[in-house]
Amino acid sequence: MAATVVRYLRSAGSPTPAATAAAREPSRIDALPRPDLRAVGEDERAPVSPAEFRAVLGNFASGVTVITAPGAEGEDGPAGFACQSFASLSLDPPLVTFMVARTSTTWPRIARAGVFCVNILGAEQGGLCRSFAVSGADKFAGVAHTPAPATGSPQLEAVPAWIDCRIHAVHTGGDHLIVVGRVEAMGAAGEGAPLLFHKGRFGRLAD
Protein backbone atom coordinates (compact mmCIF):
# COMPACT_ATOMS: atom_id res chain seq x y z
CA MET A 1 0.00 0.00 0.00
CA ALA A 2 2.85 2.42 0.82
CA ALA A 3 4.27 2.08 -2.67
CA THR A 4 0.86 2.82 -4.17
CA VAL A 5 0.46 5.97 -2.10
CA VAL A 6 3.96 7.12 -3.10
CA ARG A 7 2.81 7.17 -6.70
CA TYR A 8 0.18 9.71 -5.67
CA LEU A 9 2.69 11.90 -3.88
CA ARG A 10 5.44 12.14 -6.48
CA SER A 11 4.02 15.35 -7.94
CA ALA A 12 4.14 16.96 -4.47
CA GLY A 13 7.88 16.41 -3.92
CA SER A 14 10.84 18.72 -4.55
CA PRO A 15 10.67 20.32 -8.02
CA THR A 16 12.91 18.88 -10.72
CA PRO A 17 13.28 20.00 -14.35
CA ALA A 18 11.06 17.12 -15.44
CA ALA A 19 8.52 17.87 -12.73
CA THR A 20 8.50 21.55 -13.65
CA ALA A 21 7.78 20.69 -17.26
CA ALA A 22 5.10 18.22 -16.29
CA ALA A 23 3.43 20.83 -14.08
CA ARG A 24 2.50 22.80 -17.19
CA GLU A 25 0.02 20.08 -18.09
CA PRO A 26 -2.85 18.75 -15.93
CA SER A 27 -1.40 15.92 -13.82
CA ARG A 28 -2.93 12.48 -14.09
CA ILE A 29 -2.46 9.87 -11.41
CA ASP A 30 -3.44 6.26 -11.02
CA ALA A 31 -6.36 5.56 -8.73
CA LEU A 32 -5.69 3.35 -5.74
CA PRO A 33 -6.94 -0.22 -6.11
CA ARG A 34 -9.99 -1.21 -4.13
CA PRO A 35 -8.59 -3.36 -1.33
CA ASP A 36 -10.25 -5.21 1.51
CA LEU A 37 -11.72 -2.34 3.54
CA ARG A 38 -11.79 -4.06 6.93
CA ALA A 39 -9.80 -2.11 9.50
CA VAL A 40 -10.11 -4.79 12.22
CA GLY A 41 -9.51 -8.50 12.21
CA GLU A 42 -12.28 -11.06 11.93
CA ASP A 43 -11.79 -11.96 15.61
CA GLU A 44 -11.84 -8.35 16.80
CA ARG A 45 -14.90 -6.37 17.83
CA ALA A 46 -15.06 -2.81 16.53
CA PRO A 47 -15.39 -0.27 19.39
CA VAL A 48 -18.64 1.11 17.93
CA SER A 49 -21.13 -0.20 15.40
CA PRO A 50 -21.52 1.51 12.01
CA ALA A 51 -25.12 2.42 12.93
CA GLU A 52 -24.05 4.08 16.17
CA PHE A 53 -21.19 5.87 14.41
CA ARG A 54 -23.57 7.34 11.79
CA ALA A 55 -26.17 8.31 14.41
CA VAL A 56 -23.71 10.20 16.61
CA LEU A 57 -21.74 11.86 13.80
CA GLY A 58 -25.02 12.88 12.17
CA ASN A 59 -25.35 15.52 14.89
CA PHE A 60 -22.54 17.44 13.20
CA ALA A 61 -24.04 19.72 10.55
CA SER A 62 -21.99 20.15 7.41
CA GLY A 63 -22.15 22.02 4.15
CA VAL A 64 -22.71 20.14 0.90
CA THR A 65 -20.61 20.22 -2.26
CA VAL A 66 -20.39 18.59 -5.65
CA ILE A 67 -16.86 17.60 -6.69
CA THR A 68 -16.40 17.60 -10.47
CA ALA A 69 -13.60 16.80 -12.91
CA PRO A 70 -13.26 16.91 -16.69
CA GLY A 71 -13.56 13.65 -18.56
CA ALA A 72 -10.29 12.04 -19.59
CA GLU A 73 -9.64 11.00 -23.17
CA GLY A 74 -11.91 8.13 -24.13
CA GLU A 75 -14.39 8.75 -21.31
CA ASP A 76 -18.01 9.76 -21.78
CA GLY A 77 -18.22 13.27 -20.38
CA PRO A 78 -17.14 14.75 -17.06
CA ALA A 79 -17.21 13.12 -13.62
CA GLY A 80 -18.81 14.29 -10.40
CA PHE A 81 -20.24 13.22 -7.06
CA ALA A 82 -22.00 14.78 -4.07
CA CYS A 83 -19.66 15.27 -1.11
CA GLN A 84 -20.25 16.60 2.40
CA SER A 85 -16.76 15.67 3.68
CA PHE A 86 -15.05 18.85 2.50
CA ALA A 87 -12.97 21.39 4.42
CA SER A 88 -10.36 24.10 4.05
CA LEU A 89 -6.90 22.89 5.10
CA SER A 90 -4.18 25.52 4.66
CA LEU A 91 -3.83 29.21 3.84
CA ASP A 92 -0.17 29.10 2.74
CA PRO A 93 -0.12 27.28 0.42
CA PRO A 94 -3.88 27.38 -0.26
CA LEU A 95 -5.08 23.82 0.23
CA VAL A 96 -8.49 22.19 0.62
CA THR A 97 -9.44 18.60 1.28
CA PHE A 98 -12.29 16.19 0.65
CA MET A 99 -12.85 12.56 1.57
CA VAL A 100 -14.12 9.89 -0.80
CA ALA A 101 -14.93 6.22 -0.26
CA ARG A 102 -12.32 3.84 -1.61
CA THR A 103 -15.18 1.94 -3.29
CA SER A 104 -16.26 5.03 -5.26
CA THR A 105 -16.57 4.48 -9.00
CA THR A 106 -16.24 8.22 -9.66
CA TRP A 107 -12.97 8.73 -7.78
CA PRO A 108 -10.78 6.82 -10.32
CA ARG A 109 -11.98 9.21 -13.03
CA ILE A 110 -11.12 12.25 -10.90
CA ALA A 111 -7.73 10.71 -10.11
CA ARG A 112 -7.02 10.21 -13.82
CA ALA A 113 -7.92 13.84 -14.51
CA GLY A 114 -5.61 15.04 -11.71
CA VAL A 115 -7.82 18.08 -11.13
CA PHE A 116 -11.20 18.91 -9.63
CA CYS A 117 -13.61 21.73 -8.86
CA VAL A 118 -15.47 22.01 -5.56
CA ASN A 119 -18.97 23.40 -6.18
CA ILE A 120 -20.45 24.65 -2.89
CA LEU A 121 -24.22 24.25 -2.99
CA GLY A 122 -26.84 26.76 -1.90
CA ALA A 123 -29.98 26.22 0.18
CA GLU A 124 -32.21 25.66 -2.87
CA GLN A 125 -29.94 23.09 -4.53
CA GLY A 126 -30.93 19.92 -2.67
CA GLY A 127 -32.24 18.45 -5.91
CA LEU A 128 -28.91 19.09 -7.62
CA CYS A 129 -27.15 17.32 -4.76
CA ARG A 130 -29.45 14.29 -5.08
CA SER A 131 -28.78 14.02 -8.82
CA PHE A 132 -25.04 13.78 -8.15
CA ALA A 133 -25.54 11.25 -5.35
CA VAL A 134 -27.01 8.64 -7.73
CA SER A 135 -24.56 6.00 -8.92
CA GLY A 136 -24.54 5.01 -12.57
CA ALA A 137 -26.81 7.80 -13.84
CA ASP A 138 -25.91 10.61 -16.25
CA LYS A 139 -25.33 13.09 -13.45
CA PHE A 140 -24.76 16.05 -15.77
CA ALA A 141 -27.98 15.60 -17.77
CA GLY A 142 -29.70 18.99 -17.85
CA VAL A 143 -27.10 20.56 -15.53
CA ALA A 144 -25.63 23.79 -16.90
CA HIS A 145 -21.90 24.21 -16.34
CA THR A 146 -18.84 25.96 -17.73
CA PRO A 147 -15.12 25.05 -17.58
CA ALA A 148 -13.41 26.34 -14.43
CA PRO A 149 -10.63 28.77 -15.42
CA ALA A 150 -7.54 26.89 -14.25
CA THR A 151 -8.35 23.21 -14.78
CA GLY A 152 -11.39 23.05 -17.05
CA SER A 153 -13.33 21.09 -14.43
CA PRO A 154 -17.11 21.66 -14.59
CA GLN A 155 -18.15 24.76 -12.67
CA LEU A 156 -21.86 24.29 -12.02
CA GLU A 157 -24.15 27.19 -12.83
CA ALA A 158 -25.67 29.23 -9.99
CA VAL A 159 -23.63 27.73 -7.14
CA PRO A 160 -22.78 30.25 -4.39
CA ALA A 161 -19.04 29.48 -4.57
CA TRP A 162 -16.53 27.31 -6.41
CA ILE A 163 -12.89 26.29 -5.85
CA ASP A 164 -10.74 25.09 -8.77
CA CYS A 165 -7.92 22.72 -7.72
CA ARG A 166 -5.15 20.37 -8.78
CA ILE A 167 -4.61 17.19 -6.80
CA HIS A 168 -1.73 17.84 -4.39
CA ALA A 169 -1.68 14.64 -2.30
CA VAL A 170 -3.79 11.60 -1.46
CA HIS A 171 -3.69 9.77 1.87
CA THR A 172 -5.47 6.65 3.08
CA GLY A 173 -7.95 6.96 5.95
CA GLY A 174 -9.59 3.63 6.73
CA ASP A 175 -12.28 2.92 4.15
CA HIS A 176 -11.89 6.42 2.66
CA LEU A 177 -9.21 8.43 0.86
CA ILE A 178 -8.20 11.91 2.00
CA VAL A 179 -7.67 14.02 -1.12
CA VAL A 180 -5.74 17.28 -0.79
CA GLY A 181 -6.12 19.88 -3.52
CA ARG A 182 -4.01 22.95 -4.22
CA VAL A 183 -6.26 25.89 -5.07
CA GLU A 184 -5.60 27.43 -8.49
CA ALA A 185 -8.68 29.67 -8.79
CA MET A 186 -11.87 30.38 -6.87
CA GLY A 187 -14.90 32.62 -6.76
CA ALA A 188 -18.11 33.37 -4.87
CA ALA A 189 -21.39 35.11 -5.61
CA GLY A 190 -21.38 36.57 -2.10
CA GLU A 191 -25.08 35.96 -1.46
CA GLY A 192 -27.52 33.20 -0.61
CA ALA A 193 -27.79 30.73 2.27
CA PRO A 194 -25.84 27.46 2.24
CA LEU A 195 -27.27 23.98 1.85
CA LEU A 196 -26.75 22.07 5.12
CA PHE A 197 -26.88 18.36 5.91
CA HIS A 198 -27.88 17.28 9.43
CA LYS A 199 -29.14 13.96 10.78
CA GLY A 200 -29.71 12.51 7.34
CA ARG A 201 -31.65 15.40 5.85
CA PHE A 202 -31.09 18.77 4.22
CA GLY A 203 -31.61 21.99 6.14
CA ARG A 204 -30.84 25.68 6.08
CA LEU A 205 -29.70 28.39 8.44
CA ALA A 206 -32.50 30.00 10.46
CA ASP A 207 -32.92 33.74 9.99
C-alpha positions in Angstrom: 0.0 0.0 0.0 2.9 2.4 0.8 4.3 2.1 -2.7 0.9 2.8 -4.2 0.5 6.0 -2.1 4.0 7.1 -3.1 2.8 7.2 -6.7 0.2 9.7 -5.7 2.7 11.9 -3.9 5.4 12.1 -6.5 4.0 15.3 -7.9 4.1 17.0 -4.5 7.9 16.4 -3.9 10.8 18.7 -4.6 10.7 20.3 -8.0 12.9 18.9 -10.7 13.3 20.0 -14.4 11.1 17.1 -15.4 8.5 17.9 -12.7 8.5 21.5 -13.6 7.8 20.7 -17.3 5.1 18.2 -16.3 3.4 20.8 -14.1 2.5 22.8 -17.2 0.0 20.1 -18.1 -2.8 18.7 -15.9 -1.4 15.9 -13.8 -2.9 12.5 -14.1 -2.5 9.9 -11.4 -3.4 6.3 -11.0 -6.4 5.6 -8.7 -5.7 3.4 -5.7 -6.9 -0.2 -6.1 -10.0 -1.2 -4.1 -8.6 -3.4 -1.3 -10.3 -5.2 1.5 -11.7 -2.3 3.5 -11.8 -4.1 6.9 -9.8 -2.1 9.5 -10.1 -4.8 12.2 -9.5 -8.5 12.2 -12.3 -11.1 11.9 -11.8 -12.0 15.6 -11.8 -8.4 16.8 -14.9 -6.4 17.8 -15.1 -2.8 16.5 -15.4 -0.3 19.4 -18.6 1.1 17.9 -21.1 -0.2 15.4 -21.5 1.5 12.0 -25.1 2.4 12.9 -24.0 4.1 16.2 -21.2 5.9 14.4 -23.6 7.3 11.8 -26.2 8.3 14.4 -23.7 10.2 16.6 -21.7 11.9 13.8 -25.0 12.9 12.2 -25.3 15.5 14.9 -22.5 17.4 13.2 -24.0 19.7 10.6 -22.0 20.2 7.4 -22.1 22.0 4.2 -22.7 20.1 0.9 -20.6 20.2 -2.3 -20.4 18.6 -5.7 -16.9 17.6 -6.7 -16.4 17.6 -10.5 -13.6 16.8 -12.9 -13.3 16.9 -16.7 -13.6 13.6 -18.6 -10.3 12.0 -19.6 -9.6 11.0 -23.2 -11.9 8.1 -24.1 -14.4 8.8 -21.3 -18.0 9.8 -21.8 -18.2 13.3 -20.4 -17.1 14.7 -17.1 -17.2 13.1 -13.6 -18.8 14.3 -10.4 -20.2 13.2 -7.1 -22.0 14.8 -4.1 -19.7 15.3 -1.1 -20.3 16.6 2.4 -16.8 15.7 3.7 -15.1 18.8 2.5 -13.0 21.4 4.4 -10.4 24.1 4.0 -6.9 22.9 5.1 -4.2 25.5 4.7 -3.8 29.2 3.8 -0.2 29.1 2.7 -0.1 27.3 0.4 -3.9 27.4 -0.3 -5.1 23.8 0.2 -8.5 22.2 0.6 -9.4 18.6 1.3 -12.3 16.2 0.6 -12.8 12.6 1.6 -14.1 9.9 -0.8 -14.9 6.2 -0.3 -12.3 3.8 -1.6 -15.2 1.9 -3.3 -16.3 5.0 -5.3 -16.6 4.5 -9.0 -16.2 8.2 -9.7 -13.0 8.7 -7.8 -10.8 6.8 -10.3 -12.0 9.2 -13.0 -11.1 12.3 -10.9 -7.7 10.7 -10.1 -7.0 10.2 -13.8 -7.9 13.8 -14.5 -5.6 15.0 -11.7 -7.8 18.1 -11.1 -11.2 18.9 -9.6 -13.6 21.7 -8.9 -15.5 22.0 -5.6 -19.0 23.4 -6.2 -20.4 24.7 -2.9 -24.2 24.2 -3.0 -26.8 26.8 -1.9 -30.0 26.2 0.2 -32.2 25.7 -2.9 -29.9 23.1 -4.5 -30.9 19.9 -2.7 -32.2 18.4 -5.9 -28.9 19.1 -7.6 -27.1 17.3 -4.8 -29.4 14.3 -5.1 -28.8 14.0 -8.8 -25.0 13.8 -8.1 -25.5 11.2 -5.4 -27.0 8.6 -7.7 -24.6 6.0 -8.9 -24.5 5.0 -12.6 -26.8 7.8 -13.8 -25.9 10.6 -16.2 -25.3 13.1 -13.5 -24.8 16.0 -15.8 -28.0 15.6 -17.8 -29.7 19.0 -17.8 -27.1 20.6 -15.5 -25.6 23.8 -16.9 -21.9 24.2 -16.3 -18.8 26.0 -17.7 -15.1 25.0 -17.6 -13.4 26.3 -14.4 -10.6 28.8 -15.4 -7.5 26.9 -14.3 -8.4 23.2 -14.8 -11.4 23.0 -17.0 -13.3 21.1 -14.4 -17.1 21.7 -14.6 -18.1 24.8 -12.7 -21.9 24.3 -12.0 -24.2 27.2 -12.8 -25.7 29.2 -10.0 -23.6 27.7 -7.1 -22.8 30.3 -4.4 -19.0 29.5 -4.6 -16.5 27.3 -6.4 -12.9 26.3 -5.9 -10.7 25.1 -8.8 -7.9 22.7 -7.7 -5.1 20.4 -8.8 -4.6 17.2 -6.8 -1.7 17.8 -4.4 -1.7 14.6 -2.3 -3.8 11.6 -1.5 -3.7 9.8 1.9 -5.5 6.7 3.1 -7.9 7.0 6.0 -9.6 3.6 6.7 -12.3 2.9 4.1 -11.9 6.4 2.7 -9.2 8.4 0.9 -8.2 11.9 2.0 -7.7 14.0 -1.1 -5.7 17.3 -0.8 -6.1 19.9 -3.5 -4.0 23.0 -4.2 -6.3 25.9 -5.1 -5.6 27.4 -8.5 -8.7 29.7 -8.8 -11.9 30.4 -6.9 -14.9 32.6 -6.8 -18.1 33.4 -4.9 -21.4 35.1 -5.6 -21.4 36.6 -2.1 -25.1 36.0 -1.5 -27.5 33.2 -0.6 -27.8 30.7 2.3 -25.8 27.5 2.2 -27.3 24.0 1.9 -26.7 22.1 5.1 -26.9 18.4 5.9 -27.9 17.3 9.4 -29.1 14.0 10.8 -29.7 12.5 7.3 -31.7 15.4 5.9 -31.1 18.8 4.2 -31.6 22.0 6.1 -30.8 25.7 6.1 -29.7 28.4 8.4 -32.5 30.0 10.5 -32.9 33.7 10.0 
